[in-house]
Amino acid sequence: MADKVFEKVPVEQLRWRCDPGVLPFETTADIHPCEEIIGQDRALEAIRVGLNIHSVGYNIFVTGLAGTGRFTTIKCLLEEMEAGGKIPNDLCYVNNFKNPDMPHMLSLPPGQGNAFKKEMETLIETLKKKIPLMFENETYLEKKKELVERYRNKQAELFREFEKKVNKANFALVQIQMGPYSRPGIFPVMEGNPVNLEQLEAMVEEGKLPKEDLEKIRAKQSELVNELENIFKQTRKSEKDIKEELASLDYEVISPVVRDSISDIKEKFGGEKIHRYLDEVQEDILANLNRFREKEEIAPSPLPGLIPPQPMDSFSEYQVNVLVDNSETKGPPVVVETTPNYRNLFGIIERVVDRSGIWKTDFLHIKAGSFLRANGGYLIFNALDALVEPWVWAALKRTLKNQVVEIQTYDPFYILSTSALKPEPIECDVKVILIGDTYLYHLLYNLDDDFKKIFKIKADFDSVMNKDSEKIQQYASFIRKICDEEKLRPFDRTGVSAVVEYGVRLAGRQKKLSTRFHLIADLLREANYWAIKDGSEVVKERHVDLAIEKKVHRVNLIEEKVQEMIDDGTILIDSDGMVVGQVNGLSIYNLGDYMFGKPSRITAKTSMGKAGIINIEREAELSGPTHNKGVYILAGYLRGKYAQDKPLTMSASICFEQSYSGVDGDSASSTEIYALLSSLSGLPLRQDIAVTGSVNQKGEIQPIGGVNEKIEGFFDVCKAKGLTGRQGVMIPSLNVGDLMLRKDVVAAVKEGKFHIYPVKTIDQGIEILTGVEAGERLEDGRFKEGTVNDLVDKKLRELGMKIREFEGGGEEAGKEEKKKKKGKATCDG
C-alpha cells in the first residue's frame, strides 16, 4: 500500500487558460465595441414581453446581482422602443371657477401646454390694458354720465318735491350730525326757526302753545318721517337699478372684446373640455370687470416710515399650471427616479405663507412627480429604495391598479394639514420597471397579494453565462467599449486573455464566464492605471495580473493577520508528520468584499460510552444548522458502515480547535469522518494534506464551494512553512471543473511541490491520509484483515463488548452486595 500511487488532478485541469493565439486581433483597437447585451437572453426575452404587452398589470420586476447589466439592458431595450413611439400629451391644471378646491385637468397635444399658458397670460395682460381704455372712451363715459345724471336728477327731484311739501306744512329739513355721519331730520318751525318736540312740550307747559296743536304737529311730523323713509327706499332701489344698468353698460361695452379674445384662443386650441373652461373664464371676467379698472392711488400712511402692505391682484385664477411639458420629448418618455420618495414619484401640493402668516395653496402650487412625467412611457426605480419610503408602496399599488394618479398634499404630520385641495385625478398609462434582488421579489410575491397582480413579468439576470468562442469575442468587444467610453489604453491579446480568465474565476466554473461586468470594468480601469505607470502603450497580461494582485492586497489585511498567527504558532497548524485523530480541514472566511480560505485543525476523541457523536461546536452554540446536519449525516454513515451486526456504542467528540466564532456548512463532514476513523483505528493521519468535501450517508464525497480559495489558503500556509513536495489538498472529484487556481499554485503543482487529489469516496480518502488500505467487506461480513475498516470495526466491537461486560459486572457486584447485607442482618438477628 505504501507504494500505491494515488490519482492527482492533471496540471492542465487546475486552471483554464485562454490562449491569446486564438484571438483574431492584435489589440482591442482592431475590433468593434460591444453594442449588444451579453449573456442575458432569458432576461431580454422577459423584458421584451413586458414592454410589448400593454395590458394592466404587465409591469416588470428585474432581479439579479448588482453589476449584471440590469439597468444597461433596460436602457438599451427602451431606446429601441422609443423609435417611432407616440409622444404623450401635455398635462395642465386650471382653476375650477365653480369649486376652486377641485381644480380641472386639461390634456393638450405635446408642446401646446406652454403655448396655452402663454395665450392665457396674453389674454389677461391684453384685457388689463384694453378694458381701462374702453372705460375711458368718450361714448362710454357719455352713456355712463347720462345714466348717472338721470339717477341724480330723479333723486334730486324727489327731495325737492318733498322739501316743498315739508315747508308747506310749516316744517324744515335739517341735517343732523351723528359722529362722522349726518342724516336729515324733520323739525317744526316756530317763529321762523326749527325747534324740536322737547321745546314745544315746554311751551305747552308754559301755556304758550295749546296741547291740541302739539298733537297735530307730532302727527304731521310722523307722517313726514314715514314719507322720508319711503323716499330713502326709493333711493336705494334706484341705486341698485343704476348699478345694474351700469354693469349692463359695462357688459355691453366690454363683452365683445372679451368674447373675441376668447374666441381667438378657442380657434387655436380644440377640445370640448378646453372650450368649456374658456367659457367659464369669459363668464368670470365679465362678472368681475371692476378688477380690470385702473386702481386709485393708495393714501399715504399716517405714520412716517411705515409702508402699508399693498395688495396686488395677480389674476392668478386665470393662469395655467403646466404640470408636464412634452414639447422637447422625442418619443415615449423614459424616467429614471433615483430618489423614489412620495413627493418625487406622485407629486405634491405645495403651500405658501401669505402676508397674514396663514398657510395657503391653490392649483398653481400642484407639482407633478415622476409618475406623471413618465405618463405614456416608462418609469424605472429601485424597489428597495421605494419600499423604505413612507406612503410609497401603498400609493404605487393603488396607482397601478386603478391607472389613475391622484396628487395629494404630503403631510406626514397630517394633524397640521390646512389644505382641502383635491385636484381632478389624472388617467395615466405608465410601464413601471422595478430593480431589486431575488429575495425581495419572493418576499413581496408571497406576502403581498397585490404584487403578483401588478408585476406579472419577472426578468431574472444571471450572474454567469456559458463560455464559448462567441462569448469570449463579446468579452473582447466589451473591453473595447469600456476603453472607448473611458479613454483607456487598448488591451493586447494577452491582456484580453487575462481578463477573460478573471471572468472565469469570478464565475466559479471553468465552463462559465461571469456577467458581473462592473467588476470586469473595475479591473480594466485598474489595469490601465498600472499600464500607464509602466509606460506601456497597451495593457498586457502582466498589468492585469498586477491589478488583480494589488486589488487583493488592498482588502486582505485580515488574511495576512491570520497567516501571521499561523506562522508564529499562535494558531496551531501542522503541515508535516502524522497524528492520530487529527486532520487539517479547510474553512472559508467571507468578509463581503473579499473571501479567502485557511486550514483549521479538526480533532476527534473516541471512548467507551453511549453518548454517540458529540459535536462540541453545537454544544457551545457555535454550530450552524448546516454543520449540524453534516454531523448527523456522518453518524448515519458510521451506522450504515459498521453497525449492521452490532450496536454502535461509543462516545466521540469532534471539535474545530481554536475556533471562537460560528461554524457553518457541511464541507468539513468528510474531514470529521477521517478524524473519527483515525481515532477508532489508531492509525495516524497525514498532516501535510488538507481535506475538504461534504459526505452523504453512502460515503460519497460531494462538491463544495470556495474550492479555489481553500486550496490557495493551505498552499500559502505550506509555502510559509516550507514546501516539502508531499503537501497537497484532497478535494471532491466533482469540484475539478471548478478549479481556477492562482498561477503560483499551478506552477508549484507542475514542479511537483504541491498536489491536488480528487476524491470520490471516504474509503479513497482514508487510504490517502493513512497510507493503509481501506478494506472491502468480505463474504462473511467482516473486513479484510489489517485494513482501516477492519481496525475500526474491531475497535467498535471491542467497545461494545467492554461496555456490555462493564454493565454486566456491575449487576453481579450489586447482587453480591445485597446477599452480603442480607446475611449480616440474619446473623444480627
PyMOL commands that set and color helices and strands:
alter all, ss='L'
color gray80, all
select helices_A, chain A and resi 11-13+20-22+28-30+41-52+70-82+112-135+138-168+197-205+211-268+272-287+289-292+316-318+342-346+363-365+370-373+383-387+392-402+414-416+438-447+451-454+469-486+493-507+517-534+541-555+557-568+616-619+625-642+669-681+707-721+733-738+743-750+762-770+788-828
alter helices_A, ss='H'
color red, helices_A
select strands_A, chain A and resi 60-63+90-94+104-108+171-178+181-190+193-194+321-324+334-337+348-349+352-353+359-360+366-367+378-382+404-405+426-427+431-435+457-460+464-466+512-514+578-580+582-590+595-607+612-615+651-656+684-686+689-691+694-695+701-702+728-732+755-759
alter strands_A, ss='S'
color yellow, strands_A
deselect
rebuild
show_as cartoon
